[in-house]
Amino acid sequence: MGPGLDDWLTKGIVIPKITDNESYHVNNILDIDIQFFAKKPDIKQIESIAKKYKINPVQRREFGDYIESLKDLVPNNKNFSWKELEKLAKEFMEDF
């Protein structure tokens, strides 16, 4: 069995505070992807679109990043509608 939290603390390893959709890798031991813990409705919607358009896991991550980059361009950082996401998924998959 690998080192426990007490072992990490005694070696002075600090585990950073993690926010939504961020991943951290600590000393090649710990991978944490918050996306798997509590999924917000917009993430669930992205996953449904990805499944519908047969977007593989690597593309799915890139698609999510693409959608987030577009949200920076719209007022109030709003979520996209289902129809908007479908259109964006089609456009996104044209590049693959």
Phi, psi and omega in degrees: 000142183286179181295146178267177181301321179299321178298319181293318182294323180289338178269002177077021178277128181256129176265117185291157174293136185247135177252173182309138173061024177250148177241143175229146176237120184245112176049039179056020182247321192238121172247128179231126174237106185299335181305333182276350183273293182233110184268125178281159182304323181292327177291319178299321180294318177299318180295322178295318177297316180300318179294316182299321183262014176052047178275124182288168185302322179292313178296324181301316179297315179295322178297316178300317178295320178299313180298316179299322179294325178288328180296335177292340184267348182257153181301140176059021176051042186292161173276152179275152176285168179301314181297321177296317179295322177298315179298316180294323178295318178298314179298316181299316184287343176297334181279352182252000000 
